[in-house]
Amino acid sequence: MADDASMAFPDIQKDAQVHHPTFGMGKVLQRTGKDEKTAKAIIKFREEGEKKLALQFADLTVDKVDEDEAEGAAQ
């Protein structure tokens, strides 16, 4: 299996928190494909539910959650 460095959209992996300009905040449930043309993800959005998106067109940004902030939210 190839390492993440050779994968398109390496930050978009299972359990990543992402933001879509239309659907809002979501969590990656599943990721498939390694190159730009085949990379897809099933994402559960807070308001819109589950969507399967082609990553080359999805315009997703990955939220970098500060670990201290995440711990505070969990309490």
N, C-alpha and C positions, 0 to 999 in steps of 0.2 A: 504494500500500500504506500502511496506517495505521502511525503510529509506535508504539513500545512503550508510551508513556504511555496510549494509548487501549485497550490490550490487557489483558484479564483475566489475572491471574497473570503479570505481566511478567518476574519473576525466573526463571520456569521455562522455560528455553530449551535448545536443543541443547547438549550437553556440560556442563550444570549438574550439580553434585553435589547430590543430594537425600537426605532421610531420610523414610521412611514408618514409622509406628508399628508395623506388623506385619511388613513385608518388609525393613526395615532400610535400609542405605545402598545407593544406586544412582546411575546416570548416565543422564541424559536422552539418548536416541538420536534421538528425533523429537518434534516438537511440532506440533499442528494446532489450528485454531480460534482465534478471537479473543475471543469473549465467554464469559461464565461457562457457558452451556449447551452450547457446542460445543467448548470447550477440552479437548483430550485430549493425552496424552503416552505414548510408548512408552519405558519405563524398564528398563534392565538392572540388576537387583539382584544383589548379590554372592552371596547364598545362594539366592535364589528364581528367578533367571533373568529373562527378559523378561516384562513385564506391560504391558498397555495400560490406562491409567487415565483416568477422567473427572476432571479437575482440581478441579471443584467439590466432589467427594466424597472426594478422595484424602488430604486432610490432610497434605500434603507440607510439609517445611521445607527451605529451600535452605541448604546449608552454605557459609558464607563462608570460603574457604580463604585464610589469610595467605600472600602470595607467597613470603616467606622460608621458611615451613614447607613449601610445595609444592616449592620448589627442593631443600630438604634431603631430602625423601622421594624425589625423582627420582634422587638420587645414590647 
